[in-house]
Amino acid sequence: MTATEPAPALAPTPRFAARARAVGGSPVRDILAVTARPEVINFAGGLPAPELFDADGIAAAYRAVLTEVPARALQYSTTEGEPTLRAALAARTSARGLTTDADDVLVTTGSQQALSLLATALLEPGDTVLVERPCYLAALQAFGLAGARVVAVPGDEDGIDPGALEELVVRERPKLLYTVPTFSNPTGRTLPAARRAAVAEVAGRCGLWIVEDDPYGELRFEGERVPWIASYEGARDRTVLLGSFSKVMAPGLRLGWLRAPAGLRRACVVAKQAADLHTPTVNQLAAARYLADNDLDAHVRRVSAVYGERRDAMLAGLPAALPEGSTWTRPEGGMFLWARLPDPYDTTALLPAVVRHDVAYVPGAPFHADDPDRATLRLCFVTQTPDEIAEGLRRLREGLREAARRTA
């Protein structure tokens, strides 16, 4: 071919996989990109308060492992995770009422990876997964990428209705139920102990895996701790418990874990080998050293006390900020509360007008696996100070009023 001859037409590249074409991105991530301006008071993110990170303690842990065991810290590790960290996680879990050995634990790159590994290990395209209504967004993404059919379980202000769960299990024959029963994302509600026992009984009698995600459970401001579903007899051999350091230590460590029965845990190990070989060694050893040298429980109590004050500030300001007839949850811990505006408000349609007032929330519609409730929204109350929360709610009130005037 000479320089003057036209280049031959190129054939198109093959199409992306159907799952990549069918599943969209995270609405929360999209909103965070739009609201990254420093003047925006952002109630949209699920970000812990960075000023509360124990940066000095974490830095000291990294210095220790890089000084004392540099060859080990910078080397490849086992897929299952560093033995010292697995032993520490097992001890923490056992101390909270669920007897656990180090061999029961698989360390993951954040608990989000645990969801992906479980989807790989358990789900075939077309399998049915049951979730709460509303449900954690990234779980819907993980199950969608696996090709699962996602069905929401009816519930009320206390969470999943065990009777409705059993009806769906009998009718739909799902592989698993995914739940965040303690300080749920997005609602902040907690499933009572009696319902946990009933869910465990349904799983045992009807044949169902339970994936119990617990990233927020240690962030309790008031009330008594509720046992994990995994601790109930009927669910012991069929519940996967997920945990994370993201909300109690630092999300940048990307350290999570799963506790699962041996067969399923081994299947997740194989899936992880194909995904990333292992979670970064230096992060694992630093986390283990931090646990050995520091009182993480005391740190979590300090964080929880601050978060409780911020929750109270948001609850105090909501009556003036939201339209008359609105309702909202009152979480006993965690990071989020859930609000519903009166019909016919549509929080997705209202968001651009609200963002113009330099404040943001997450519309509730994407959290629904089925018919979305478009009048709902999620608010994160932990990232701002009480004064910033008050100002953010003032801006929210003005943004909602302006949007309502324009609609009228």
FIZA-6225 format. One record per residue (C-alpha): x, z, y; residue in one letter. Coordinates in pm, whole numbers, plus 50000, padded with zeros to 5 digits. Layout:
// FIZA-6225
XZYa...
This chain:
// FIZA-6225
500005000050000m501434990050341t501075009650661a498394985450780t496284987150468e493365011950468p493765042650252a491605042249941p488475063449953a488935097349791l486475110549536a484695142849634p485955175349488t483875192149216p481095215049333r481415252549360f479965273649080a476225278549101a476655316249153r478865310049458a476275286449604r473365309749535a474695342949668v475215347350041g477635369350230g477105405350334s474775409150634p476585441350725v479935423250739r478355395650945d476935420951193i480275439051220l481975406251311a479425400151588v479615435651723t483395440551713a483565444552092r484825479652177p481945486152417e479375482952135v478095515551987i477825504851628n475335522351403f475555492651165a478745499350973g479185522750680g482535534250816l483745570250791p485025585951112a488725576551140p489625606351359e488775628851063l491195612450819f493955636050710d496575610550816a499415635850813d498615648050463g498235612750327i501475601550495a503295631450346a501995622249999a503275586550035y506665598850159r506945622349863a506265596449596v508425569849762l511285594949793t510995611749454e509755583949223v510285551049409p510895529849101a507685542048940r505635539749262a506635503549326l506385491548966q503525477048763y501295503048599s498745505148320t495335489348370t493555522048296e495315539548585g498125564048648e497865593648406p498385619748680t495525606048887l493205602048588r493885638048488a493135650248841a489905630348856l488855643548515a489505679248629a487445674648948r484575659448750t484665687348489s484655713848763a481395698648891r479605702948561g480405671648360l483115677448101t485545648648130t488935639647981d491515617448148a490865591347881d487215589047996d488325575748337v489265540748452l490795538248801v489465508849002t490295492049331t487435508949511g484135516549342s482975481849444q485355467649185q483775490448927a480455473148993l482035439048944s483715450048620l480445463948485l478625431948576a481295412148390t481185435048087a477415438948056l475555409748209l474835374548092e473215349848333p469485356648332g469755393148224d467545417248414t468915445548627v466725472748776l467565487149118v466085510849373e463925498149654r465745494849891p469175490749731c472855490849828y473655455949955l476975450349779a475415459449444a472845431949497l475765408449566q477635418649250a474605414449028f473675381749196g477145367349135l476775376648769a473585355748753g471345385748691a467675387448770r467265417948994v463995437448988v463195466849217a461685498749073v458795512849277p459315547049430g458415569949717d460155592749965e461835610749673d463215578849517g462575561549184i459245567849012d460135575048645p456715563148525g457145529748701a460675527948562l459435531448206e456785504648256e459425480548384l461845488748101v459155481447843v458015449548015r461295434948144e463825447047883r466605451848143p470255457448061k470805484548320l469455505448604l471665508448912y471065538649134t472685558349416v470695590249356p472525613149601t472345604949975f471455569249892s472715539150078n470645528350271p467965555550284t469965587850269g467435602850026r468315623149716t466565620149380l465285654849277p466565671248958a463235667448775a463215630048836r466845627248724r465925643848398a462975620048359a465155589448431v467675601548172a464895606247918e463545570947976v467035556347934a467575574947610g464185567447459r463845531247569c467445519247550g468995513547893l472375516348061w472425536948381i475015529848649v475095561048870e477015554349191d478125585849376d480325577549676p478615602349912y477685632149693g480415655349822e479285650350185l476505676450174r475435693950496f472625715450360e470695723250044g471905727649688e473895702849483r471835683249225v473425675948884p474505640548804w472165620148585i475185615948358a475075653248282s471595651848123y471555650747745e469475619347708g471825599147929a475265611547826r476085582147599d474645555247827r475525564848186t478455551448386v479385574348675l481165557848969l483245576849224g485425568749523s487955583449765f486705560250041s484345585350202k486255617550132v489905606950176m490255571950328a488725537950249p491995519650311g493425534649991l490915513349795r490705539149518l487645543549301g486965551648940w484395549448666l483615573748387r482005555748093a481495557547717p484535544847527a483245510547422g482015500747767l485085515147933r487295493747710r485295462647801a485815471048169c489565475148109v489705439747968v487725426648267a490105444748505k493145430148331q491765395748414a490885405748772a493965423748910d496015438348621l495835473048778h495085491849097t498195495849322p500535521649170t501805536549495v498245543449616n497365560749291q500465582449289l499995591449656a496385601649593a497445622849294a500165639249503r497705645649785y495365663149541l498255684249411a499535694549755d496305697849953n492835712949925d490625681949930l487485703149897d488345721850216a488955688850394h485585675650275v483875707150402r485385701450747r484295665050748v480815674150628s480385699750905a481165673351168v478905647851001y476105673250990g476345677951368e476215640251415r473195637151189r471465663951394d472285645151715a470725613451578m467635631351451l467195647851790a467335614551973g465215592951744l461745603551870p462555590052217a464515559852093a462045544451847l458515531951917p455585555551868e454475555251505g458005551251366s459155572251070t462605580950936w464365600450664t466165633750709r469165632350474p470795664450352e474185647050348g475935613650333g476225588450614m472905570650664f469305574650757l466505549350718w463835542350975a460645522250974r459065509051291l455315503451305p453925469051215d454415441851329p458005449751439y460655427651271d464075444051300t465925411851210t464255392951493a464815421951733l468535426351663l469955399751903p468105415352197a469295449952097v472925438452063v472765425752422r472445462552515h475745469752334d474315487952035v473725476651677a471955486251355y471455469151019v468025453450962p466375466150646g465255433050496a468525424350311p468465457450124f465375446449930h465615427849600a461965417749626d459535414749919d461485427650220p460035453550454d460945437250784r460065467750993a462905488550847t466495494850960l469545514950858r471485537151098l474925551651025c475395584551211f478965595051122v481255572051322t480225582951673q480335616651849t477045633651944p477415621452304d478035585852187e475045588351956i472835599252245a474035570052455e473625545852165g470045557152109l469325553052481r470595517052457r468565511752141l465415523252319r466045499252606e466845470452372g463705475552166l461545478252479r463015446352623e462475427752297a458885440352279a458205428552635r459585394152556r457485391652241t454365402252431a
